[in-house]
Amino acid sequence: MRKLCRLLIPIAFVSVLAQAQVQTLQFKVMLTWSDGARLSDKQDVTGMPGVQGTNREAAGINPVRGNTVANMSIRIQVRNDMGQVIAESSPSAQGDATFTLVGSVTNSRGVKEDVVYRVRVTGPDIEEENIEGVDPASGDRFLTVTIRRKGEKRGQGGGVVSANALKVPGKAEKEYNRGNKALDDKKLPEAIEHFQRAIDLYPNYDVAYNGLGATLVEMKDITGARKAFERSIAVNDKFASGYRNLAKISASEKDYVKAADLLQRSLSLEPLNPEALARLCQFDYLLGKDMEVPELARKLHSLPHDGLELAHYAAASSLERMNKPDEAIGEYTLFIKEAPNSSLVAAAKASIERCRQKLNEPTTR
C-alpha cells in the first residue's frame, strides 16, 4: 500500500509535484476471438441476452454458460513492470474496456518520459494473454488482443495484435512458461533447458533470454548471465528489464558509472519503475550526483516501494552533503519510518541530531 508523506517534507514534495507535468490519456483495449469475430452479448444458448441462459429442460435451475461477455468473467489488467496492477476492468458487452492512464511525465528539468505498461487478459474459459511494452503515449492508445478459448492452440494469426507486441509462437511460449515454473521451483538445470528451447524456437524472444539470464545468476554464472541479458536488449532495444539486470551485474562489480547509465536507459522506457528509481538513487549518491538524488527519491515515494526505502537514506545523505539539513531531516525521518528494523536506523538518528545542530535546534524533542 502506498505510504503517505506525513512528516517533515510535505512542502518540498508538493513543490516537486507542482513542477512536474503529468499527461493522462485514454487507453482502450479491444478483445476479439481468434477466428476474427468480435465479442458481443449474443448467446449461443437459450436465454436472455446479457445474462446466463437457463436450460428449462434440466429442471430450470442450472446455469448454462454461453459465449456472452457477461457470462465469461473476463478481466483486463493494466500493470507496471513490477507486476503491480495499475487498473483493472471487465470488458463491456462489445468486448472493450477504457482506462485513464498516465501517458508521460515531464520533470522539473523539462525532460519528458513515456510510461510503459503491461496488459494481462484472463478468464476461466480463455487462455491467458500477456502483452509487454505497451506505450500509450507513443501511439498505442488502442490495443487489440486476440483471445483463444481454453485449450485452443495459438494459430498463425492468433495472439496479440499490437505495435509493440512480439509474435511469439505457441510452442516457444509454452517452453518459456515451463522455464519460469522450473525457476520458481529452483530446478535450475531444467529451467535452462526450457528457456533455451524457447529461444531456439523464437530467436528474438527477449523475455526468454531474460529468464535464462536470471537462472544463470542463480547458478553463479555471471558471465553467462551477462551474455543472456545483453542478448535480450539486442533483440529488443526497448526491453527495460534487460537494462536493469545488466545494471545489477555492473553494480556487483562496483562499476557504478555503467550501472547508472543502464538504469537511465531503463527509466527512459519505464520512468515510474520503483526498483530502477531506488537503485539509481543509490548509484547517483555514490557518484556524487547530489542534485539528482532527492528528485529520484521523491518520484519513488509517489509509488509503492516496499523494500526500497534505502533511497530515502541516499537522498538524505545527498541533501546533507549539499548543506540542506532541514530537507535531509525529512528524508532521514521517512527512512526510519519505512524501515524501522534497518541496521542503518541508528546512523540515521545520529544524522538527524547532527542536522538539528546545524539548524540550532534542540537535540531532543
RAQUIQUI-V235057 format. One record per backbone hydrogen bond with DSSP energy under -1.0 kcal/mol. NH is the residue of the N-H (numbers start at 0). CO is the residue of the C=O. If there is no record, write none. Layout:
nh->NH co->CO
nh->NH co->CO
This chain:
nh->5 co->3
nh->12 co->8
nh->13 co->9
nh->14 co->10
nh->15 co->11
nh->16 co->12
nh->17 co->13
nh->18 co->14
nh->19 co->15
nh->20 co->105
nh->22 co->103
nh->24 co->100
nh->26 co->98
nh->27 co->140
nh->28 co->96
nh->29 co->142
nh->30 co->94
nh->31 co->144
nh->32 co->36
nh->33 co->146
nh->35 co->32
nh->50 co->47
nh->54 co->61
nh->55 co->53
nh->57 co->54
nh->59 co->54
nh->63 co->52
nh->74 co->121
nh->75 co->88
nh->76 co->119
nh->77 co->86
nh->78 co->117
nh->79 co->83
nh->82 co->79
nh->85 co->77
nh->86 co->77
nh->88 co->75
nh->91 co->95
nh->94 co->91
nh->96 co->28
nh->98 co->26
nh->100 co->24
nh->102 co->22
nh->103 co->22
nh->104 co->112
nh->105 co->20
nh->106 co->110
nh->109 co->106
nh->112 co->104
nh->114 co->102
nh->116 co->133
nh->117 co->78
nh->118 co->130
nh->119 co->76
nh->120 co->128
nh->121 co->74
nh->125 co->122
nh->126 co->147
nh->128 co->120
nh->130 co->118
nh->133 co->116
nh->137 co->134
nh->138 co->135
nh->139 co->134
nh->140 co->138
nh->142 co->27
nh->143 co->160
nh->144 co->29
nh->145 co->158
nh->146 co->31
nh->149 co->124
nh->151 co->148
nh->160 co->143
nh->167 co->165
nh->172 co->168
nh->173 co->169
nh->174 co->170
nh->175 co->171
nh->176 co->172
nh->177 co->173
nh->178 co->174
nh->179 co->175
nh->180 co->176
nh->181 co->177
nh->182 co->178
nh->183 co->179
nh->184 co->180
nh->185 co->182
nh->186 co->181
nh->187 co->185
nh->190 co->186
nh->191 co->187
nh->192 co->188
nh->193 co->189
nh->194 co->190
nh->195 co->191
nh->196 co->192
nh->197 co->193
nh->198 co->194
nh->199 co->195
nh->200 co->196
nh->201 co->197
nh->204 co->201
nh->205 co->203
nh->208 co->204
nh->209 co->205
nh->210 co->206
nh->211 co->207
nh->212 co->208
nh->213 co->209
nh->214 co->210
nh->215 co->211
nh->216 co->212
nh->217 co->213
nh->218 co->214
nh->219 co->216
nh->220 co->215
nh->221 co->219
nh->224 co->220
nh->225 co->221
nh->226 co->222
nh->227 co->223
nh->228 co->224
nh->229 co->225
nh->230 co->226
nh->231 co->227
nh->232 co->228
nh->233 co->229
nh->234 co->230
nh->238 co->235
nh->239 co->237
nh->242 co->238
nh->243 co->239
nh->244 co->240
nh->245 co->241
nh->246 co->242
nh->247 co->243
nh->248 co->244
nh->249 co->245
nh->250 co->246
nh->251 co->247
nh->252 co->248
nh->253 co->250
nh->254 co->249
nh->255 co->253
nh->258 co->254
nh->259 co->255
nh->260 co->256
nh->261 co->257
nh->262 co->258
nh->263 co->259
nh->264 co->260
nh->265 co->261
nh->266 co->262
nh->267 co->263
nh->268 co->265
nh->269 co->265
nh->270 co->113
nh->272 co->269
nh->276 co->272
nh->277 co->273
nh->278 co->274
nh->279 co->275
nh->280 co->276
nh->281 co->277
nh->282 co->278
nh->283 co->279
nh->284 co->280
nh->285 co->281
nh->286 co->282
nh->287 co->284
nh->288 co->283
nh->289 co->287
nh->291 co->288
nh->292 co->288
nh->295 co->291
nh->296 co->292
nh->297 co->293
nh->298 co->294
nh->299 co->295
nh->300 co->296
nh->302 co->299
nh->307 co->304
nh->310 co->307
nh->311 co->308
nh->313 co->309
nh->314 co->310
nh->315 co->311
nh->316 co->312
nh->317 co->313
nh->318 co->314
nh->319 co->315
nh->320 co->316
nh->321 co->317
nh->322 co->319
nh->323 co->318
nh->327 co->323
nh->328 co->324
nh->329 co->325
nh->330 co->326
nh->331 co->327
nh->332 co->328
nh->333 co->329
nh->334 co->330
nh->335 co->331
nh->336 co->332
nh->337 co->333
nh->338 co->334
nh->341 co->338
nh->344 co->341
nh->347 co->343
nh->348 co->344
nh->349 co->345
nh->350 co->346
nh->351 co->347
nh->352 co->348
nh->353 co->349
nh->354 co->350
nh->355 co->351
nh->356 co->352
nh->357 co->353
nh->358 co->354
nh->359 co->356
nh->360 co->355
